[in-house]
Amino acid sequence: MKKYFFPGLVLGIGVILAVGLFQGNSLLGNYWPLLSAVLLCLALMAFFCRFEGSSTSAKDVAVIATMASLAAIARVPFAIIPGFQPTTFMVMITGYVFGAQTGFLTGAIAALVSNLFLGQGPWTPWQMFCWGLTGVSAAVLAHGKEQMHLGAFTVLGGLWGYLFGWIMNIWHWVGFVYPLNLQTFIATYIASFAFDTLHAVANVIFALLLGKTFYQILLRFKNKLTVTYSNQAG
C-alpha cells in the first residue's frame, strides 16, 4: 500500500485542481495555497519515511547531504537573476549518476536548505517536489546506460526549465490570482514564459559546460563507494 501513497497524493492534487477550476466553487475558498502545500508535504513525508525505512548506508546519506548542500549553496548567489541558477543541473547530474531516490532527495533537501537563506513559505514544498522530480527524470534517462549521453541530458535540462516553471505556476495561480478560471490560468503561464526560458537556457549552459566534468567526478566517487567482493579458489 505504501508504494501507492505518493502517486495517490499527486493524483489527489490534480483532482482538487480540476474542482477548483469551476467558478463559484466554495469548497476551497481562500485555503487553496495552504491545502496544496499540506498535500505536497504529506507526499514528501511519505517519500522520506520510505527512505528512512529502507536499507540505506551511511555512504548514501553522505552523498545526498554533500550534493544537496552544494546545490543549495550554488542557488543563493544566483538569486538576483530569477531562473538562472545551477541547482537544477546539479540535482539532475546527481540523479543521473546515483539513481532516482538519491536524485529526488537531493533536489528536495536542496530546496529546503536554500530557502533558509532565500525565504521559507508555502512555496517550499512545491520547489522541493519540482527539484526532486528533476533528479528522478535524470535517473530514468540514465537507466541502462554505461556512458553519459550529454545531448539527451542537455535536452532534458532545457525541458525542465519549462516544466519546473509550469508546475510552480500552479502554486502561483492558486495563491495569488483571482478568480481561478481558465483565462487567468493561461495568463499566468504566459507571464512566466520569459523566466522559464531563462531557467531552460541556464540548464543548457551548465549542462554543456560542466556536464561531462561533473559526471566523471561523481562516477569516480560512486565507484570508490562501491565495494566488490570476489571469491578466489585456494
DACOR-V587665 format. One record per pair of residues at least 12 apart in sequence whose ideal C-beta (glycine too) atoms are under 8 Angstrom apart, sorted by sequence separation. I is the first residue (numbers start at 1). J is the second residue. D is the distance in Angstrom with one decimal. If there is no record, write none. Layout:
{{I/J/D} {I/J/D}}
This chain:
{{16/28/7.2} {20/32/6.3} {74/86/4.8} {75/87/4.3} {91/103/6.4} {94/106/4.6} {95/107/7.6} {112/124/6.4} {115/127/7.1} {141/153/6.6} {173/185/5.9} {74/87/5.9} {111/124/6.4} {71/86/7.7} {72/87/7.3} {91/106/5.3} {138/153/7.0} {141/156/5.7} {173/188/4.7} {71/87/4.8} {74/90/6.2} {90/106/7.9} {91/107/4.0} {111/127/4.0} {112/128/5.9} {172/188/6.0} {111/128/4.4} {138/156/6.6} {16/35/7.1} {71/90/4.1} {91/110/6.1} {109/128/7.9} {111/130/7.7} {137/156/6.3} {169/188/5.3} {16/36/7.5} {70/90/6.2} {71/91/5.5} {90/110/7.6} {108/128/4.0} {111/131/5.0} {169/189/5.6} {172/192/7.6} {107/128/7.1} {108/129/7.3} {110/131/6.0} {13/36/6.4} {16/39/7.6} {67/90/6.6} {71/94/7.6} {87/110/5.8} {107/130/7.6} {108/131/6.5} {137/160/7.0} {166/189/6.7} {169/192/5.5} {67/91/7.7} {87/111/8.0} {107/131/3.2} {108/132/4.4} {168/192/8.0} {107/132/4.2} {13/39/5.3} {107/133/7.3} {134/160/5.1} {166/192/7.9} {12/39/6.3} {13/40/7.2} {67/94/4.5} {87/114/7.1} {105/132/7.2} {107/134/5.7} {165/192/5.1} {104/132/3.9} {107/135/4.5} {103/132/7.5} {104/133/7.3} {106/135/5.6} {9/39/5.8} {105/135/7.8} {133/163/8.0} {134/164/7.0} {165/195/6.3} {166/196/7.2} {9/40/7.8} {63/94/7.7} {103/134/7.5} {104/135/5.1} {165/196/3.5} {103/135/2.3} {104/136/5.1} {164/196/7.5} {9/42/5.8} {10/43/6.3} {102/135/7.2} {103/136/5.6} {130/163/7.9} {131/164/7.7} {9/43/4.1} {130/164/4.9} {133/167/7.9} {162/196/4.8} {165/199/6.2} {63/98/6.0} {67/102/7.8} {71/106/6.4} {75/110/7.1} {100/135/7.1} {103/138/5.9} {161/196/5.8} {162/197/7.7} {164/199/6.2} {71/107/7.4} {100/136/4.6} {103/139/5.0} {161/197/7.0} {6/43/5.4} {9/46/7.1} {68/105/7.2} {72/109/7.5} {102/139/7.9} {130/167/5.1} {161/198/7.7} {162/199/7.6} {5/43/7.8} {60/98/7.9} {64/102/5.7} {68/106/4.7} {72/110/4.5} {76/114/6.1} {129/167/7.4} {130/168/6.2} {161/199/3.9} {162/200/5.7} {63/102/6.1} {67/106/4.8} {68/107/7.9} {71/110/3.7} {72/111/7.7} {75/114/4.4} {79/118/5.6} {95/134/7.2} {100/139/3.9} {161/200/2.5} {6/46/5.2} {91/131/5.2} {95/135/3.3} {99/139/5.0} {100/140/6.9} {160/200/7.6} {161/201/7.0} {5/46/4.7} {6/47/5.8} {64/105/5.0} {68/109/3.8} {69/110/7.9} {72/113/3.9} {73/114/7.6} {76/117/5.1} {91/132/7.9} {94/135/6.0} {95/136/6.2} {98/139/7.8} {126/167/6.9} {127/168/7.1} {159/200/7.4} {161/202/7.1} {60/102/6.7} {64/106/5.5} {68/110/4.6} {72/114/3.9} {76/118/6.7} {92/134/5.2} {95/137/7.4} {96/138/4.2} {126/168/5.8} {158/200/4.6} {161/203/5.0} {67/110/7.9} {71/114/7.7} {75/118/7.4} {88/131/6.8} {91/134/5.2} {92/135/6.3} {95/138/4.0} {96/139/6.5} {157/200/7.6} {158/201/7.7} {160/203/6.2} {161/204/7.8} {2/46/7.3} {6/50/8.0} {65/109/7.7} {69/113/6.7} {87/131/6.8} {91/135/4.7} {94/138/7.8} {95/139/4.2} {126/170/7.6} {64/109/6.8} {68/113/6.4} {92/137/7.5} {93/138/7.0} {96/141/6.7} {97/142/7.3} {123/168/7.3} {126/171/4.5} {158/203/5.7} {88/134/5.5} {92/138/4.0} {96/142/4.5} {157/203/3.5} {158/204/4.8} {54/101/7.8} {91/138/7.7} {95/142/7.7} {157/204/5.9} {2/50/6.3} {123/171/5.5} {122/171/7.4} {154/203/7.9} {157/206/7.5} {51/101/6.5} {154/204/5.5} {157/207/4.6} {96/148/7.2} {123/175/7.8} {122/175/6.9} {154/207/4.3} {51/105/6.3} {153/207/5.8} {154/208/6.0} {47/104/6.7} {48/105/7.7} {96/153/6.5} {150/207/7.1} {154/211/6.9} {47/105/7.8} {150/208/7.5} {153/211/5.9} {48/108/8.0} {71/131/7.9} {93/153/7.8} {47/108/7.7} {92/153/7.2} {150/211/5.2} {150/212/6.2} {148/211/7.0} {44/108/6.2} {92/156/7.1} {148/212/6.7} {92/157/6.0} {148/215/4.5} {89/157/6.1} {92/160/7.2} {88/157/6.7} {88/160/5.9} {88/161/7.3} {88/164/6.7} {83/161/7.5} {44/125/6.2} {83/165/7.6} {41/125/5.0} {44/128/5.9} {37/122/4.1} {40/125/3.9} {44/129/6.7} {47/132/7.7} {36/122/7.7} {37/123/7.8} {40/126/6.2} {43/129/7.1} {37/124/7.9} {34/122/6.4} {37/125/5.1} {40/128/7.6} {44/132/7.7} {33/122/5.1} {37/126/7.3} {40/129/5.3} {36/126/7.6} {88/199/7.1} {92/203/7.8} {83/195/4.4} {82/195/5.3} {83/196/6.9} {89/202/7.8} {83/197/7.9} {84/198/5.3} {85/199/7.9} {88/202/7.6} {89/203/5.7} {83/198/3.9} {84/199/7.0} {88/203/5.3} {92/207/7.9} {82/198/7.0} {83/199/3.8} {86/202/7.2} {81/198/7.5} {84/201/7.6} {85/202/6.4} {89/206/3.9} {84/202/4.4} {89/207/5.8} {93/211/6.8} {97/215/6.5} {83/202/6.7} {96/215/7.1} {86/206/4.9} {98/218/7.2} {89/210/6.9} {93/214/4.7} {97/218/4.3} {89/211/7.6} {93/215/6.3} {97/219/5.7} {86/210/7.7} {90/214/7.5} {94/218/7.0} {98/222/6.3} {93/218/6.5} {97/222/5.8} {36/170/7.5} {37/171/8.0} {36/171/6.6} {33/171/7.0} {36/174/6.1} {33/174/5.8} {32/174/4.2} {33/175/3.9} {32/175/7.1} {32/180/7.5} {17/170/6.8} {20/174/6.8} {23/179/6.2} {17/174/7.8} {23/180/7.8} {23/181/5.7} {63/221/7.7} {21/180/6.6} {63/222/8.0} {20/180/5.3} {21/181/6.8} {21/182/6.8} {63/225/7.4} {21/185/7.6} {59/225/4.7}}
